[in-house]
Amino acid sequence: MPTIFCDEYNSCPMSSTYYCIYEEEDNCYQWGCCPSQSTTCCEDDRTCWPYDYPIGNVDVGICQNGRRLSSISLVYGMN
């Protein structure tokens, strides 16, 4: 399976998006993979939302698009 590299030692599947779970002084020490491309990690470091639904509500489990009143379920990351 093709991969994308988060850094020298860590990678995620090509069909995913990687994000830093644990960062200290601009260095990432733990990476996570969201199971979809073009996603962004939520503040809880476990869930992701698509770039076109930028308002994530982790408590309710939805992402919202500010331009219209639509929402979708959060995508759970693979850590």
Jmol script that loads the backbone (N, CA, C; Angstrom):
load data "model"
ATOM      1  N   MET A   1       0.838  -1.172   0.000  1.00  0.00           N
ATOM      2  CA  MET A   1       0.000   0.000   0.000  1.00  0.00           C
ATOM      3  C   MET A   1       0.893   1.249   0.000  1.00  0.00           C
ATOM      4  N   PRO A   2       0.650   2.198  -0.895  1.00  0.00           N
ATOM      5  CA  PRO A   2       1.449   3.431  -0.930  1.00  0.00           C
ATOM      6  C   PRO A   2       1.258   4.252   0.358  1.00  0.00           C
ATOM      7  N   THR A   3       2.311   4.912   0.781  1.00  0.00           N
ATOM      8  CA  THR A   3       2.256   5.699   2.011  1.00  0.00           C
ATOM      9  C   THR A   3       2.739   7.118   1.781  1.00  0.00           C
ATOM     10  N   ILE A   4       2.377   8.008   2.715  1.00  0.00           N
ATOM     11  CA  ILE A   4       2.931   9.355   2.781  1.00  0.00           C
ATOM     12  C   ILE A   4       3.692   9.442   4.101  1.00  0.00           C
ATOM     13  N   PHE A   5       4.788  10.152   4.098  1.00  0.00           N
ATOM     14  CA  PHE A   5       5.631  10.218   5.280  1.00  0.00           C
ATOM     15  C   PHE A   5       5.327  11.462   6.104  1.00  0.00           C
ATOM     16  N   CYS A   6       5.102  11.245   7.404  1.00  0.00           N
ATOM     17  CA  CYS A   6       4.879  12.328   8.350  1.00  0.00           C
ATOM     18  C   CYS A   6       6.210  12.965   8.731  1.00  0.00           C
ATOM     19  N   ASP A   7       7.213  12.131   8.872  1.00  0.00           N
ATOM     20  CA  ASP A   7       8.581  12.552   9.161  1.00  0.00           C
ATOM     21  C   ASP A   7       9.511  11.441   8.683  1.00  0.00           C
ATOM     22  N   GLU A   8      10.731  11.427   9.161  1.00  0.00           N
ATOM     23  CA  GLU A   8      11.713  10.418   8.737  1.00  0.00           C
ATOM     24  C   GLU A   8      11.303   8.985   9.048  1.00  0.00           C
ATOM     25  N   TYR A   9      10.557   8.793  10.145  1.00  0.00           N
ATOM     26  CA  TYR A   9      10.308   7.459  10.655  1.00  0.00           C
ATOM     27  C   TYR A   9       8.850   7.000  10.605  1.00  0.00           C
ATOM     28  N   ASN A  10       7.914   7.919  10.442  1.00  0.00           N
ATOM     29  CA  ASN A  10       6.493   7.597  10.537  1.00  0.00           C
ATOM     30  C   ASN A  10       5.771   7.895   9.229  1.00  0.00           C
ATOM     31  N   SER A  11       4.773   7.070   8.934  1.00  0.00           N
ATOM     32  CA  SER A  11       4.016   7.257   7.704  1.00  0.00           C
ATOM     33  C   SER A  11       2.549   6.899   7.921  1.00  0.00           C
ATOM     34  N   CYS A  12       1.722   7.300   6.968  1.00  0.00           N
ATOM     35  CA  CYS A  12       0.299   6.996   6.951  1.00  0.00           C
ATOM     36  C   CYS A  12      -0.039   6.484   5.554  1.00  0.00           C
ATOM     37  N   PRO A  13      -1.166   5.787   5.408  1.00  0.00           N
ATOM     38  CA  PRO A  13      -1.584   5.360   4.071  1.00  0.00           C
ATOM     39  C   PRO A  13      -1.786   6.570   3.152  1.00  0.00           C
ATOM     40  N   MET A  14      -1.513   6.416   1.879  1.00  0.00           N
ATOM     41  CA  MET A  14      -1.625   7.495   0.913  1.00  0.00           C
ATOM     42  C   MET A  14      -3.035   8.090   0.887  1.00  0.00           C
ATOM     43  N   SER A  15      -4.032   7.302   1.208  1.00  0.00           N
ATOM     44  CA  SER A  15      -5.420   7.764   1.161  1.00  0.00           C
ATOM     45  C   SER A  15      -5.842   8.497   2.434  1.00  0.00           C
ATOM     46  N   SER A  16      -4.893   8.855   3.286  1.00  0.00           N
ATOM     47  CA  SER A  16      -5.216   9.504   4.556  1.00  0.00           C
ATOM     48  C   SER A  16      -4.531  10.856   4.666  1.00  0.00           C
ATOM     49  N   THR A  17      -4.775  11.518   5.781  1.00  0.00           N
ATOM     50  CA  THR A  17      -4.123  12.778   6.128  1.00  0.00           C
ATOM     51  C   THR A  17      -3.424  12.563   7.464  1.00  0.00           C
ATOM     52  N   TYR A  18      -2.189  13.017   7.599  1.00  0.00           N
ATOM     53  CA  TYR A  18      -1.510  12.856   8.883  1.00  0.00           C
ATOM     54  C   TYR A  18      -1.563  14.155   9.668  1.00  0.00           C
ATOM     55  N   TYR A  19      -1.470  14.033  10.979  1.00  0.00           N
ATOM     56  CA  TYR A  19      -1.497  15.199  11.855  1.00  0.00           C
ATOM     57  C   TYR A  19      -0.684  14.890  13.104  1.00  0.00           C
ATOM     58  N   CYS A  20      -0.224  15.921  13.757  1.00  0.00           N
ATOM     59  CA  CYS A  20       0.580  15.759  14.963  1.00  0.00           C
ATOM     60  C   CYS A  20      -0.335  15.626  16.173  1.00  0.00           C
ATOM     61  N   ILE A  21      -0.141  14.558  16.937  1.00  0.00           N
ATOM     62  CA  ILE A  21      -0.913  14.336  18.154  1.00  0.00           C
ATOM     63  C   ILE A  21      -0.213  14.967  19.353  1.00  0.00           C
ATOM     64  N   TYR A  22       1.097  14.845  19.409  1.00  0.00           N
ATOM     65  CA  TYR A  22       1.848  15.378  20.539  1.00  0.00           C
ATOM     66  C   TYR A  22       3.026  16.202  20.027  1.00  0.00           C
ATOM     67  N   GLU A  23       2.989  17.493  20.322  1.00  0.00           N
ATOM     68  CA  GLU A  23       4.027  18.412  19.855  1.00  0.00           C
ATOM     69  C   GLU A  23       4.599  19.176  21.040  1.00  0.00           C
ATOM     70  N   GLU A  24       5.887  19.393  20.986  1.00  0.00           N
ATOM     71  CA  GLU A  24       6.560  20.168  22.012  1.00  0.00           C
ATOM     72  C   GLU A  24       7.677  20.967  21.358  1.00  0.00           C
ATOM     73  N   GLU A  25       7.681  22.278  21.568  1.00  0.00           N
ATOM     74  CA  GLU A  25       8.698  23.172  21.004  1.00  0.00           C
ATOM     75  C   GLU A  25       8.900  22.948  19.504  1.00  0.00           C
ATOM     76  N   ASP A  26       7.800  22.959  18.746  1.00  0.00           N
ATOM     77  CA  ASP A  26       7.819  22.806  17.284  1.00  0.00           C
ATOM     78  C   ASP A  26       8.323  21.451  16.797  1.00  0.00           C
ATOM     79  N   ASN A  27       8.394  20.456  17.667  1.00  0.00           N
ATOM     80  CA  ASN A  27       8.767  19.099  17.274  1.00  0.00           C
ATOM     81  C   ASN A  27       7.592  18.170  17.538  1.00  0.00           C
ATOM     82  N   CYS A  28       7.250  17.359  16.555  1.00  0.00           N
ATOM     83  CA  CYS A  28       6.169  16.400  16.731  1.00  0.00           C
ATOM     84  C   CYS A  28       6.757  15.070  17.192  1.00  0.00           C
ATOM     85  N   TYR A  29       6.202  14.536  18.289  1.00  0.00           N
ATOM     86  CA  TYR A  29       6.683  13.278  18.848  1.00  0.00           C
ATOM     87  C   TYR A  29       5.718  12.115  18.654  1.00  0.00           C
ATOM     88  N   GLN A  30       4.492  12.410  18.226  1.00  0.00           N
ATOM     89  CA  GLN A  30       3.522  11.340  17.951  1.00  0.00           C
ATOM     90  C   GLN A  30       2.593  11.803  16.828  1.00  0.00           C
ATOM     91  N   TRP A  31       2.394  10.931  15.848  1.00  0.00           N
ATOM     92  CA  TRP A  31       1.562  11.235  14.682  1.00  0.00           C
ATOM     93  C   TRP A  31       0.310  10.393  14.681  1.00  0.00           C
ATOM     94  N   GLY A  32      -0.740  10.918  14.053  1.00  0.00           N
ATOM     95  CA  GLY A  32      -1.976  10.187  13.837  1.00  0.00           C
ATOM     96  C   GLY A  32      -2.356  10.274  12.371  1.00  0.00           C
ATOM     97  N   CYS A  33      -3.201   9.375  11.914  1.00  0.00           N
ATOM     98  CA  CYS A  33      -3.662   9.338  10.529  1.00  0.00           C
ATOM     99  C   CYS A  33      -5.176   9.418  10.497  1.00  0.00           C
ATOM    100  N   CYS A  34      -5.727  10.371   9.773  1.00  0.00           N
ATOM    101  CA  CYS A  34      -7.166  10.417   9.537  1.00  0.00           C
ATOM    102  C   CYS A  34      -7.438   9.575   8.304  1.00  0.00           C
ATOM    103  N   PRO A  35      -8.502   8.781   8.324  1.00  0.00           N
ATOM    104  CA  PRO A  35      -8.728   7.841   7.232  1.00  0.00           C
ATOM    105  C   PRO A  35      -9.242   8.451   5.930  1.00  0.00           C
ATOM    106  N   SER A  36      -9.181   9.755   5.782  1.00  0.00           N
ATOM    107  CA  SER A  36      -9.618  10.423   4.549  1.00  0.00           C
ATOM    108  C   SER A  36      -8.591  11.479   4.164  1.00  0.00           C
ATOM    109  N   GLN A  37      -8.532  11.795   2.885  1.00  0.00           N
ATOM    110  CA  GLN A  37      -7.652  12.869   2.440  1.00  0.00           C
ATOM    111  C   GLN A  37      -8.324  14.212   2.685  1.00  0.00           C
ATOM    112  N   SER A  38      -7.536  15.254   2.750  1.00  0.00           N
ATOM    113  CA  SER A  38      -8.016  16.637   2.911  1.00  0.00           C
ATOM    114  C   SER A  38      -8.858  16.813   4.161  1.00  0.00           C
ATOM    115  N   THR A  39      -8.409  16.253   5.274  1.00  0.00           N
ATOM    116  CA  THR A  39      -9.094  16.444   6.548  1.00  0.00           C
ATOM    117  C   THR A  39      -8.198  17.214   7.502  1.00  0.00           C
ATOM    118  N   THR A  40      -8.789  17.696   8.583  1.00  0.00           N
ATOM    119  CA  THR A  40      -8.073  18.433   9.610  1.00  0.00           C
ATOM    120  C   THR A  40      -8.348  17.771  10.945  1.00  0.00           C
ATOM    121  N   CYS A  41      -7.368  17.727  11.796  1.00  0.00           N
ATOM    122  CA  CYS A  41      -7.536  17.101  13.105  1.00  0.00           C
ATOM    123  C   CYS A  41      -8.304  18.018  14.039  1.00  0.00           C
ATOM    124  N   CYS A  42      -9.227  17.434  14.809  1.00  0.00           N
ATOM    125  CA  CYS A  42      -9.969  18.176  15.822  1.00  0.00           C
ATOM    126  C   CYS A  42      -9.102  18.353  17.067  1.00  0.00           C
ATOM    127  N   GLU A  43      -9.554  19.211  17.964  1.00  0.00           N
ATOM    128  CA  GLU A  43      -8.793  19.510  19.172  1.00  0.00           C
ATOM    129  C   GLU A  43      -8.617  18.301  20.088  1.00  0.00           C
ATOM    130  N   ASP A  44      -9.482  17.295  19.976  1.00  0.00           N
ATOM    131  CA  ASP A  44      -9.369  16.139  20.859  1.00  0.00           C
ATOM    132  C   ASP A  44      -8.300  15.142  20.407  1.00  0.00           C
ATOM    133  N   ASP A  45      -7.665  15.384  19.258  1.00  0.00           N
ATOM    134  CA  ASP A  45      -6.613  14.531  18.700  1.00  0.00           C
ATOM    135  C   ASP A  45      -7.086  13.108  18.407  1.00  0.00           C
ATOM    136  N   ARG A  46      -8.385  12.882  18.268  1.00  0.00           N
ATOM    137  CA  ARG A  46      -8.919  11.570  17.932  1.00  0.00           C
ATOM    138  C   ARG A  46      -9.826  11.611  16.703  1.00  0.00           C
ATOM    139  N   THR A  47     -10.341  12.782  16.399  1.00  0.00           N
ATOM    140  CA  THR A  47     -11.302  12.910  15.309  1.00  0.00           C
ATOM    141  C   THR A  47     -10.830  13.939  14.296  1.00  0.00           C
ATOM    142  N   CYS A  48     -11.385  13.855  13.104  1.00  0.00           N
ATOM    143  CA  CYS A  48     -11.009  14.744  12.012  1.00  0.00           C
ATOM    144  C   CYS A  48     -12.261  15.261  11.323  1.00  0.00           C
ATOM    145  N   TRP A  49     -12.122  16.383  10.616  1.00  0.00           N
ATOM    146  CA  TRP A  49     -13.228  16.877   9.809  1.00  0.00           C
ATOM    147  C   TRP A  49     -12.737  17.250   8.429  1.00  0.00           C
ATOM    148  N   PRO A  50     -13.608  17.153   7.417  1.00  0.00           N
ATOM    149  CA  PRO A  50     -13.224  17.526   6.056  1.00  0.00           C
ATOM    150  C   PRO A  50     -12.974  19.027   5.960  1.00  0.00           C
ATOM    151  N   TYR A  51     -12.079  19.422   5.072  1.00  0.00           N
ATOM    152  CA  TYR A  51     -11.710  20.827   4.952  1.00  0.00           C
ATOM    153  C   TYR A  51     -12.889  21.720   4.603  1.00  0.00           C
ATOM    154  N   ASP A  52     -13.913  21.203   3.903  1.00  0.00           N
ATOM    155  CA  ASP A  52     -15.046  22.039   3.509  1.00  0.00           C
ATOM    156  C   ASP A  52     -16.147  22.074   4.577  1.00  0.00           C
ATOM    157  N   TYR A  53     -15.923  21.420   5.721  1.00  0.00           N
ATOM    158  CA  TYR A  53     -16.789  21.518   6.894  1.00  0.00           C
ATOM    159  C   TYR A  53     -15.916  21.914   8.076  1.00  0.00           C
ATOM    160  N   PRO A  54     -15.478  23.166   8.122  1.00  0.00           N
ATOM    161  CA  PRO A  54     -14.416  23.566   9.047  1.00  0.00           C
ATOM    162  C   PRO A  54     -14.822  23.765  10.504  1.00  0.00           C
ATOM    163  N   ILE A  55     -16.103  23.686  10.820  1.00  0.00           N
ATOM    164  CA  ILE A  55     -16.548  23.925  12.187  1.00  0.00           C
ATOM    165  C   ILE A  55     -16.833  22.583  12.843  1.00  0.00           C
ATOM    166  N   GLY A  56     -15.908  22.095  13.644  1.00  0.00           N
ATOM    167  CA  GLY A  56     -16.055  20.793  14.283  1.00  0.00           C
ATOM    168  C   GLY A  56     -16.649  20.931  15.672  1.00  0.00           C
ATOM    169  N   ASN A  57     -17.664  20.153  15.977  1.00  0.00           N
ATOM    170  CA  ASN A  57     -18.264  20.113  17.301  1.00  0.00           C
ATOM    171  C   ASN A  57     -18.058  18.706  17.852  1.00  0.00           C
ATOM    172  N   VAL A  58     -16.971  18.517  18.572  1.00  0.00           N
ATOM    173  CA  VAL A  58     -16.583  17.196  19.069  1.00  0.00           C
ATOM    174  C   VAL A  58     -17.602  16.664  20.071  1.00  0.00           C
ATOM    175  N   ASP A  59     -18.175  17.528  20.896  1.00  0.00           N
ATOM    176  CA  ASP A  59     -19.139  17.086  21.905  1.00  0.00           C
ATOM    177  C   ASP A  59     -20.368  16.442  21.278  1.00  0.00           C
ATOM    178  N   VAL A  60     -20.828  16.972  20.162  1.00  0.00           N
ATOM    179  CA  VAL A  60     -22.018  16.462  19.494  1.00  0.00           C
ATOM    180  C   VAL A  60     -21.650  15.426  18.435  1.00  0.00           C
ATOM    181  N   GLY A  61     -20.414  15.467  17.950  1.00  0.00           N
ATOM    182  CA  GLY A  61     -19.948  14.503  16.956  1.00  0.00           C
ATOM    183  C   GLY A  61     -20.269  14.878  15.528  1.00  0.00           C
ATOM    184  N   ILE A  62     -20.354  16.185  15.252  1.00  0.00           N
ATOM    185  CA  ILE A  62     -20.633  16.629  13.883  1.00  0.00           C
ATOM    186  C   ILE A  62     -19.661  17.724  13.460  1.00  0.00           C
ATOM    187  N   CYS A  63     -19.575  17.913  12.163  1.00  0.00           N
ATOM    188  CA  CYS A  63     -18.850  19.031  11.561  1.00  0.00           C
ATOM    189  C   CYS A  63     -19.873  19.847  10.788  1.00  0.00           C
ATOM    190  N   GLN A  64     -19.707  21.148  10.785  1.00  0.00           N
ATOM    191  CA  GLN A  64     -20.669  22.002  10.101  1.00  0.00           C
ATOM    192  C   GLN A  64     -19.973  22.888   9.086  1.00  0.00           C
ATOM    193  N   ASN A  65     -20.728  23.235   8.067  1.00  0.00           N
ATOM    194  CA  ASN A  65     -20.267  24.152   7.049  1.00  0.00           C
ATOM    195  C   ASN A  65     -20.954  25.480   7.325  1.00  0.00           C
ATOM    196  N   GLY A  66     -20.187  26.524   7.558  1.00  0.00           N
ATOM    197  CA  GLY A  66     -20.744  27.815   7.930  1.00  0.00           C
ATOM    198  C   GLY A  66     -21.592  28.471   6.860  1.00  0.00           C
ATOM    199  N   ARG A  67     -21.454  28.084   5.595  1.00  0.00           N
ATOM    200  CA  ARG A  67     -22.205  28.710   4.507  1.00  0.00           C
ATOM    201  C   ARG A  67     -23.634  28.195   4.409  1.00  0.00           C
ATOM    202  N   ARG A  68     -23.875  27.030   4.909  1.00  0.00           N
ATOM    203  CA  ARG A  68     -25.223  26.471   4.875  1.00  0.00           C
ATOM    204  C   ARG A  68     -25.431  25.634   6.128  1.00  0.00           C
ATOM    205  N   LEU A  69     -26.653  25.289   6.389  1.00  0.00           N
ATOM    206  CA  LEU A  69     -26.981  24.586   7.623  1.00  0.00           C
ATOM    207  C   LEU A  69     -26.878  23.082   7.476  1.00  0.00           C
ATOM    208  N   SER A  70     -25.826  22.620   6.882  1.00  0.00           N
ATOM    209  CA  SER A  70     -25.645  21.176   6.751  1.00  0.00           C
ATOM    210  C   SER A  70     -24.525  20.722   7.671  1.00  0.00           C
ATOM    211  N   SER A  71     -24.585  19.468   8.038  1.00  0.00           N
ATOM    212  CA  SER A  71     -23.547  18.914   8.900  1.00  0.00           C
ATOM    213  C   SER A  71     -23.307  17.461   8.513  1.00  0.00           C
ATOM    214  N   ILE A  72     -22.147  16.956   8.922  1.00  0.00           N
ATOM    215  CA  ILE A  72     -21.794  15.560   8.687  1.00  0.00           C
ATOM    216  C   ILE A  72     -21.172  15.008   9.961  1.00  0.00           C
ATOM    217  N   SER A  73     -21.112  13.706  10.071  1.00  0.00           N
ATOM    218  CA  SER A  73     -20.487  13.081  11.235  1.00  0.00           C
ATOM    219  C   SER A  73     -18.987  13.246  11.182  1.00  0.00           C
ATOM    220  N   LEU A  74     -18.358  13.338  12.334  1.00  0.00           N
ATOM    221  CA  LEU A  74     -16.904  13.411  12.407  1.00  0.00           C
ATOM    222  C   LEU A  74     -16.293  12.124  11.903  1.00  0.00           C
ATOM    223  N   VAL A  75     -15.097  12.221  11.354  1.00  0.00           N
ATOM    224  CA  VAL A  75     -14.333  11.066  10.909  1.00  0.00           C
ATOM    225  C   VAL A  75     -13.364  10.715  12.024  1.00  0.00           C
ATOM    226  N   TYR A  76     -13.389   9.489  12.476  1.00  0.00           N
ATOM    227  CA  TYR A  76     -12.502   9.110  13.576  1.00  0.00           C
ATOM    228  C   TYR A  76     -11.147   8.696  13.046  1.00  0.00           C
ATOM    229  N   GLY A  77     -10.093   9.257  13.626  1.00  0.00           N
ATOM    230  CA  GLY A  77      -8.729   9.015  13.183  1.00  0.00           C
ATOM    231  C   GLY A  77      -8.218   7.646  13.582  1.00  0.00           C
ATOM    232  N   MET A  78      -7.099   7.307  12.988  1.00  0.00           N
ATOM    233  CA  MET A  78      -6.420   6.059  13.313  1.00  0.00           C
ATOM    234  C   MET A  78      -5.127   6.430  14.010  1.00  0.00           C
ATOM    235  N   ASN A  79      -5.021   6.191  15.276  1.00  0.00           N
ATOM    236  CA  ASN A  79      -3.804   6.558  15.996  1.00  0.00           C
ATOM    237  C   ASN A  79      -2.955   5.349  16.259  1.00  0.00           C
TER     238      ASN A  79
END
end "model"
wireframe off; spacefill off
backbone 0.3
color backbone group
